[in-house]
Amino acid sequence: MPIPEYKCKELAETMKVAYAYIQCCLRCRTCGYYYTPVERHFEACPSLWKHYFAAYAGGGKLTLLRLIHEGVLEWNQELADIVYRCNLCGNCRENCYSLAFRTPSFNHVRLMELMRAELVQRGFMLPDHQVLINSIKNYDNPWQGPRSGKDRWAKRLSVKDLNKEKAEIIYFVGCTAAYDTTIQRIGVATVQILKKAGLNFGILGAKEICCGSVAARIGERDLFREIARRNIEMFNQLGVSTIVTACAGCYKTIYEDYPDLGKVNAEVLHITQYLDRLIQGKKIKLNEVKKIKVTYHDPCHLGRHAKVFEEPRNILKAIPGVELVEMPRSRKASWCCGAGGGVRSGFNQWSSETAGKRVKEAEATGAEYLVSACPFCFQNLNSAIERVDSRLKMMDVVELVEQAVV
């Protein structure tokens, strides 16, 4: 079969091999449900849960791609609406019976990101996503915040500015923790912990630009490549040994996506990995906090995508006074918070309903606190807690550690 004309070169190259695997889809629906050995199953795909039709599941979207490849369907706005109704959470990849779709080259998430890249090049980007892209182009962040305000939250914390002083560690703050006033406490807590640990670290301040995750997930591949190369060059020029971020999206992007475009000459760690290392090495000591029961929500970018499951749990278990209880859907089977993949911006009501479903699941554990390790998860789950008038309180792992660290 002749390869149809694609505007996205990455999709064209990938489909030369991926098409054969897409044809082998078993239509088993495990991309939408997580099955257990005890004859129970959990909903896995927020898009299939909300819209029900098979086209919205991971396998369904790949069937649409197959039909486009065969010339049966064409790229259009209706198709874009289906493709963008996806959190890119990765549950479909995790559950798929076909081992081929668990590889970096052919997994569902990778192919759906490339489908979005094709849609963007054909002019079918969602209007709400265009606002985010324009903001990144104009302000180097998706939240239309002025560049000069990127480090305003840190002015009173006496943090090194790596543009003026040298340090061994970059704390890469991320756009959400820098501009969202309800999330800035995550940035403050992270700085306080690193300072108490006596570490030689700094931030990029007003020179820090977006990691590019938003552009990559929406499908603006050219913009993402430009951002990634700018960041890689800046990281390497600074000569730091470690890059630490408290944002799951930033971590996944720098750790997994950047190597395709260039080498980062530093170790890239999520803050939970770094704190777990410090605790295990007895570099920081934790005091007892008041006795609380918490349940941990695995962010998709940190958990399923980057396989960081145990480190956050190790930290919570290491804090005296904290009791960790698990939700039925946890680790690789975790239910998405509903914010990822541009869904919070493009389909806010559905995003909120997805988060509300997770809040109810957390309530059922008897926990007092819903804890995560991602600013996007914090935003969406906290909004859902307020919307459903839940008794739960939302916290980030670093906030608990900051309360306990000596």
C-alpha positions as CSV (number, residue, x, y, z in Angstrom):
1,M,0.0,0.0,0.0
2,P,1.4,3.4,-0.9
3,I,2.1,5.7,2.0
4,P,-0.4,8.6,2.0
5,E,0.9,12.2,2.2
6,Y,1.5,13.4,5.7
7,K,2.5,16.9,6.6
8,C,4.1,15.7,9.9
9,K,7.3,13.9,8.8
10,E,7.5,12.1,12.2
11,L,4.1,10.6,11.6
12,A,4.9,9.6,8.1
13,E,8.1,7.8,9.2
14,T,6.4,6.1,12.2
15,M,3.5,4.8,10.1
16,K,5.8,3.0,7.7
17,V,6.2,0.4,10.5
18,A,3.3,1.2,12.9
19,Y,0.6,0.5,10.4
20,A,1.2,-3.2,10.5
21,Y,0.8,-3.2,14.2
22,I,-2.3,-1.1,14.2
23,Q,-3.9,-3.7,11.9
24,C,-3.4,-6.3,14.6
25,C,-5.6,-4.5,17.1
26,L,-7.7,-7.2,18.8
27,R,-10.6,-4.9,19.7
28,C,-10.4,-6.3,23.2
29,R,-11.2,-3.0,24.9
30,T,-8.5,-3.4,27.5
31,C,-7.3,0.0,26.4
32,G,-10.4,1.3,28.2
33,Y,-10.5,-1.1,31.2
34,Y,-8.0,-2.4,33.6
35,Y,-8.6,-6.1,34.4
36,T,-7.4,-7.9,37.6
37,P,-6.9,-11.6,38.2
38,V,-9.8,-11.6,40.7
39,E,-12.4,-11.0,38.0
40,R,-12.8,-7.3,38.8
41,H,-12.2,-4.5,36.4
42,F,-11.6,-0.8,36.7
43,E,-12.4,2.0,34.2
44,A,-9.0,3.0,32.8
45,C,-9.7,5.6,30.0
46,P,-11.4,8.9,31.0
47,S,-12.3,9.5,27.4
48,L,-14.1,6.2,27.0
49,W,-15.8,6.6,30.4
50,K,-17.2,10.0,29.4
51,H,-18.1,9.4,25.7
52,Y,-18.6,5.7,25.7
53,F,-18.1,5.1,22.0
54,A,-15.1,2.9,21.1
55,A,-13.6,5.7,18.9
56,Y,-12.6,7.6,22.0
57,A,-10.5,4.8,23.5
58,G,-6.8,4.4,22.6
59,G,-7.5,1.5,20.2
60,G,-10.4,3.4,18.7
61,K,-8.2,6.4,17.9
62,L,-5.6,4.1,16.3
63,T,-8.3,2.6,14.2
64,L,-9.2,6.1,13.0
65,L,-5.5,6.5,12.1
66,R,-5.6,3.2,10.2
67,L,-8.6,4.4,8.2
68,I,-6.9,7.7,7.3
69,H,-3.8,5.7,6.2
70,E,-6.0,3.6,4.0
71,G,-7.8,6.6,2.5
72,V,-11.2,5.9,4.0
73,L,-11.2,8.9,6.3
74,E,-9.8,12.4,5.9
75,W,-8.4,14.9,8.5
76,N,-11.1,17.3,9.6
77,Q,-12.4,19.2,12.6
78,E,-14.7,16.4,13.7
79,L,-11.7,14.0,13.8
80,A,-9.7,16.6,15.7
81,D,-12.5,16.8,18.4
82,I,-12.1,13.1,19.0
83,V,-8.3,13.0,19.0
84,Y,-8.1,15.9,21.5
85,R,-10.6,14.3,23.8
86,C,-7.8,12.4,25.4
87,N,-5.6,13.0,28.5
88,L,-2.6,11.1,27.0
89,C,-2.6,9.4,30.4
90,G,-1.1,6.2,29.0
91,N,-3.5,3.7,30.5
92,C,-4.3,2.4,27.0
93,R,-0.6,1.6,26.5
94,E,-0.3,0.0,29.9
95,N,-3.2,-2.3,29.4
96,C,-2.9,-3.2,25.7
97,Y,-2.4,-6.9,25.0
98,S,-0.1,-6.1,22.0
99,L,3.4,-5.8,23.3
100,A,4.3,-3.7,20.3
101,F,2.2,-0.8,21.7
102,R,4.3,-0.7,24.9
103,T,7.4,0.3,22.9
104,P,8.6,4.0,22.7
105,S,8.1,4.1,19.0
106,F,4.6,2.6,18.6
107,N,2.8,3.2,21.8
108,H,-0.7,4.8,21.8
109,V,0.4,8.0,23.4
110,R,3.2,8.6,20.9
111,L,1.0,8.0,17.9
112,M,-1.8,10.2,19.3
113,E,0.7,13.0,19.9
114,L,1.8,12.7,16.3
115,M,-1.9,12.7,15.1
116,R,-2.2,16.0,16.9
117,A,0.9,17.3,15.2
118,E,-0.6,16.4,11.8
119,L,-3.9,18.1,12.8
120,V,-2.0,21.3,13.9
121,Q,-0.1,21.4,10.6
122,R,-3.5,21.1,8.8
123,G,-5.0,24.0,10.8
124,F,-7.3,21.9,13.1
125,M,-5.9,23.0,16.5
126,L,-8.6,23.7,19.1
127,P,-9.1,27.5,19.7
128,D,-8.5,27.2,23.4
129,H,-5.2,25.5,22.7
130,Q,-4.2,28.2,20.3
131,V,-4.4,30.6,23.2
132,L,-1.9,28.6,25.1
133,I,0.5,28.3,22.2
134,N,0.3,32.1,21.5
135,S,1.1,32.7,25.1
136,I,4.2,30.5,25.0
137,K,5.4,32.3,21.8
138,N,4.8,35.7,23.3
139,Y,5.7,35.2,27.0
140,D,7.6,31.9,27.2
141,N,4.9,30.4,29.4
142,P,1.3,29.1,28.7
143,W,-0.4,31.3,31.3
144,Q,0.1,34.7,29.8
145,G,2.3,35.7,32.7
146,P,5.0,38.4,32.2
147,R,8.5,37.1,31.9
148,S,9.5,39.5,34.7
149,G,7.1,37.8,37.0
150,K,8.5,34.3,36.7
151,D,10.5,34.6,39.9
152,R,8.3,37.0,41.9
153,W,7.2,34.2,44.2
154,A,10.8,33.6,45.3
155,K,11.9,37.2,46.0
156,R,11.8,36.8,49.8
157,L,13.4,33.4,49.9
158,S,17.0,34.4,49.1
159,V,17.5,31.9,46.4
160,K,20.5,32.0,44.1
161,D,20.0,33.4,40.7
162,L,21.9,31.1,38.4
163,N,22.2,33.9,35.8
164,K,24.5,35.7,38.4
165,E,25.9,32.9,40.6
166,K,27.0,29.3,40.1
167,A,25.5,26.3,41.8
168,E,25.5,22.5,41.4
169,I,21.7,22.1,41.2
170,I,19.0,23.8,39.1
171,Y,15.6,23.8,40.7
172,F,13.5,24.1,37.5
173,V,10.3,25.6,38.9
174,G,8.0,25.3,35.9
175,C,5.3,27.7,34.7
176,T,2.4,26.6,36.9
177,A,4.2,26.8,40.2
178,A,5.6,30.2,39.2
179,Y,2.4,31.9,38.1
180,D,-0.6,30.2,39.8
181,T,-0.9,31.8,43.3
182,T,-2.6,28.7,44.7
183,I,0.3,26.5,43.5
184,Q,3.2,28.7,44.4
185,R,3.3,27.1,47.9
186,I,4.7,24.0,46.1
187,G,7.6,26.1,44.9
188,V,8.1,27.7,48.3
189,A,8.1,24.3,50.1
190,T,10.6,22.9,47.6
191,V,13.0,25.8,48.1
192,Q,12.7,25.6,51.9
193,I,13.5,21.9,51.9
194,L,16.6,22.3,49.7
195,K,17.8,25.2,51.8
196,K,17.3,23.2,55.1
197,A,19.2,20.3,53.5
198,G,22.1,22.7,52.9
199,L,22.2,22.1,49.2
200,N,24.0,24.3,46.7
201,F,21.1,25.1,44.3
202,G,19.6,28.0,42.4
203,I,16.8,29.0,40.0
204,L,16.8,30.5,36.6
205,G,14.4,33.3,37.7
206,A,13.0,35.4,34.9
207,K,15.3,33.6,32.4
208,E,13.4,30.3,32.9
209,I,11.2,29.4,30.0
210,C,8.5,26.8,29.6
211,C,9.8,23.2,29.4
212,G,7.6,22.7,26.3
213,S,5.4,20.0,27.6
214,V,2.2,21.9,26.7
215,A,3.4,22.5,23.1
216,A,4.4,18.8,22.7
217,R,1.1,17.4,24.0
218,I,-1.0,19.8,21.9
219,G,1.0,18.9,18.8
220,E,3.0,22.0,18.1
221,R,6.1,20.0,17.4
222,D,8.2,22.9,15.8
223,L,7.6,25.1,18.9
224,F,8.5,22.2,21.2
225,R,11.7,21.5,19.4
226,E,12.7,25.2,19.6
227,I,12.0,25.3,23.3
228,A,13.8,22.1,24.0
229,R,16.9,23.1,22.2
230,R,17.0,26.5,24.0
231,N,16.7,24.8,27.3
232,I,19.3,22.1,26.6
233,E,21.8,24.8,25.5
234,M,21.1,26.8,28.7
235,F,21.4,23.8,31.0
236,N,24.7,22.7,29.4
237,Q,26.2,26.2,29.5
238,L,25.4,26.5,33.2
239,G,27.4,23.3,33.9
240,V,25.2,22.0,36.6
241,S,25.3,18.4,37.8
242,T,21.6,18.0,38.6
243,I,18.3,19.3,37.4
244,V,15.4,19.0,39.9
245,T,11.8,19.8,39.2
246,A,8.6,19.4,41.3
247,C,6.4,19.3,38.2
248,A,5.6,15.9,36.8
249,G,5.1,17.3,33.3
250,C,8.5,19.2,33.3
251,Y,10.2,16.0,34.6
252,K,8.7,13.7,31.9
253,T,9.5,16.2,29.2
254,I,13.1,17.0,30.1
255,Y,13.9,13.4,31.1
256,E,12.1,11.5,28.3
257,D,11.5,13.9,25.4
258,Y,14.6,16.1,25.3
259,P,17.1,13.2,24.6
260,D,15.5,12.9,21.1
261,L,16.8,16.4,20.4
262,G,20.0,16.7,22.3
263,K,22.0,15.5,25.3
264,V,21.4,17.2,28.7
265,N,24.7,17.0,30.5
266,A,23.1,16.7,34.0
267,E,21.1,14.2,35.9
268,V,17.4,14.9,35.7
269,L,15.3,14.1,38.8
270,H,11.8,14.7,40.0
271,I,11.8,16.2,43.5
272,T,10.3,12.9,44.9
273,Q,13.3,10.9,43.5
274,Y,15.7,13.5,45.0
275,L,14.0,13.6,48.4
276,D,13.8,9.8,48.6
277,R,17.6,9.7,47.9
278,L,18.3,12.4,50.6
279,I,16.1,10.5,53.2
280,Q,17.6,7.1,52.4
281,G,21.1,8.7,52.6
282,K,20.2,10.3,55.9
283,K,21.0,13.7,54.5
284,I,17.8,15.1,55.9
285,K,15.9,14.1,59.1
286,L,12.2,14.1,59.4
287,N,10.4,15.0,62.6
288,E,6.9,13.6,63.5
289,V,4.0,15.6,62.2
290,K,0.5,15.4,63.7
291,K,-1.1,12.0,62.9
292,I,-2.9,12.1,59.6
293,K,-4.1,9.6,57.1
294,V,-3.3,10.3,53.4
295,T,-3.9,8.7,50.1
296,Y,-1.5,9.2,47.2
297,H,-2.5,10.0,43.6
298,D,0.0,8.9,41.0
299,P,0.4,11.7,38.3
300,C,0.3,10.1,34.8
301,H,3.5,11.8,33.7
302,L,5.4,10.7,36.8
303,G,3.8,7.3,37.2
304,R,2.8,5.5,34.1
305,H,5.1,7.5,31.8
306,A,8.3,7.7,33.8
307,K,7.7,4.6,36.1
308,V,8.2,6.6,39.3
309,F,5.9,4.8,41.7
310,E,7.8,3.9,44.8
311,E,9.8,7.1,45.7
312,P,6.7,9.2,46.6
313,R,5.4,6.4,48.7
314,N,8.8,5.9,50.4
315,I,8.8,9.5,51.4
316,L,5.2,9.4,52.8
317,K,6.0,6.2,54.8
318,A,9.2,7.9,56.1
319,I,7.4,10.8,57.8
320,P,6.5,9.9,61.4
321,G,2.8,10.3,62.0
322,V,1.7,9.9,58.4
323,E,-0.4,6.8,57.5
324,L,-0.6,6.0,53.8
325,V,-3.7,4.2,52.5
326,E,-4.0,3.3,48.8
327,M,-6.9,3.8,46.4
328,P,-8.1,0.8,44.4
329,R,-6.7,2.3,41.3
330,S,-3.1,3.2,42.0
331,R,0.4,3.0,40.5
332,K,0.1,1.8,36.9
333,A,-3.7,1.5,37.2
334,S,-4.1,5.0,38.6
335,W,-7.1,7.1,37.4
336,C,-6.1,10.3,35.6
337,C,-6.8,13.6,37.4
338,G,-8.4,14.8,34.2
339,A,-6.1,17.8,33.5
340,G,-3.5,16.3,31.1
341,G,-3.2,16.3,27.3
342,G,-4.8,19.8,27.0
343,V,-8.2,18.5,28.3
344,R,-8.4,21.0,31.2
345,S,-8.1,23.9,28.7
346,G,-10.1,22.4,25.8
347,F,-12.8,20.5,27.7
348,N,-13.0,22.0,31.2
349,Q,-16.3,20.4,32.2
350,W,-15.3,16.9,31.4
351,S,-11.9,17.5,33.0
352,S,-13.7,18.6,36.2
353,E,-15.9,15.5,36.2
354,T,-12.9,13.2,35.8
355,A,-11.2,14.9,38.8
356,G,-14.5,14.6,40.8
357,K,-14.5,10.8,40.2
358,R,-11.0,10.6,41.6
359,V,-11.9,12.7,44.6
360,K,-14.8,10.3,45.5
361,E,-12.4,7.4,45.2
362,A,-10.0,9.1,47.6
363,E,-12.8,9.9,50.0
364,A,-13.7,6.2,50.2
365,T,-10.3,5.3,51.6
366,G,-11.1,7.3,54.8
367,A,-8.1,9.6,54.2
368,E,-8.0,13.1,55.4
369,Y,-5.6,14.3,52.7
370,L,-5.3,13.7,49.0
371,V,-1.6,14.0,48.2
372,S,0.1,14.2,44.8
373,A,3.4,15.3,43.2
374,C,2.3,17.4,40.2
375,P,1.0,21.0,40.0
376,F,-1.5,20.1,37.3
377,C,-3.0,17.3,39.4
378,F,-3.0,19.7,42.4
379,Q,-5.0,22.3,40.4
380,N,-7.6,20.0,39.0
381,L,-8.1,17.8,42.1
382,N,-8.2,20.8,44.4
383,S,-10.9,22.4,42.2
384,A,-12.9,19.2,42.3
385,I,-12.6,19.0,46.1
386,E,-14.1,22.5,46.3
387,R,-16.7,21.8,43.6
388,V,-18.1,18.6,45.3
389,D,-17.7,20.1,48.8
390,S,-15.4,17.3,49.8
391,R,-14.0,16.9,53.3
392,L,-10.6,16.1,51.8
393,K,-7.7,18.6,51.8
394,M,-5.3,18.7,48.9
395,M,-1.5,18.6,49.5
396,D,1.7,18.1,47.6
397,V,4.3,15.6,48.8
398,V,6.8,18.5,49.2
399,E,4.5,20.3,51.6
400,L,4.4,17.4,53.9
401,V,8.1,17.0,53.8
402,E,8.6,20.7,54.4
403,Q,6.5,20.5,57.6
404,A,8.5,17.5,58.9
405,V,12.1,18.3,57.8
406,V,14.5,19.4,60.5
